[in-house]
Amino acid sequence: MRIHLLRLTLASTLSIAVLTSCDTSNQDSVATSANTEANVSVEVDNATTANKTSSVVTDIDWSKVASGEPVADLSDYDYPFAIDSQNVKDYADYFNVDKATAQHSLTVGMASNEAVSKVLNQLESTYTSHELTDGETVELIVHTTPEVTASRYEYVFADDFAKGLILPIRIVPDGKKNEAMVNPHEELVE
């Protein structure tokens, strides 16, 4: 349940980030919405979307994603979660990993939005979905439309929460859409 809520929070944050980064200067119609986070509705005209396809991103410029931070020394890293905390114990039990791995993976997973936003800023309309793997190795997998070149990158966090830790990022041009992104509230209906 906690992992589902984490993914739901990540999906919501990502949706808002994508909506706020859209170029709305050529839109013919924008639906009005209440000024609440729970009720956001934007309608983008198909002509605007078609105009953007002429400048489709095919390669990620990883230099624009890079934080410039050096990689941290993990032997004496000061994680935000204590090794004996309940969060670390729960993660270790759920994913059947040792506590040190759980502590590291939990921190990297929680900090992943820093990297997600930098990658999505370049992808624009070629983005289809993303996922964050859990367990032994945390990895951000970004699914795109087929014209984007597959690639890999190791992002080094700049924010104090996970400063110097590495998040592997993989761009997969398979057009896969994550069902949770289509309707993130579907599982909440009882």
Protein Blocks (a to p, Z undefined) as FASTA:
>chain_A
ZZmmmmmmmmmmmmmmmmmmpcfklpfbdcdddfbfklccddddfklmmmmmmmccfbdc
fklmpnoiacddfklcccfbdfkbmklmmmmmmnopafklmmmmmmmmmmmmmmmmmmmm
mnmmmpnbdcddehjbccddddddfklccdddddddfbfklgoiacddddddehpacfkl
mmmmlmmpZZ
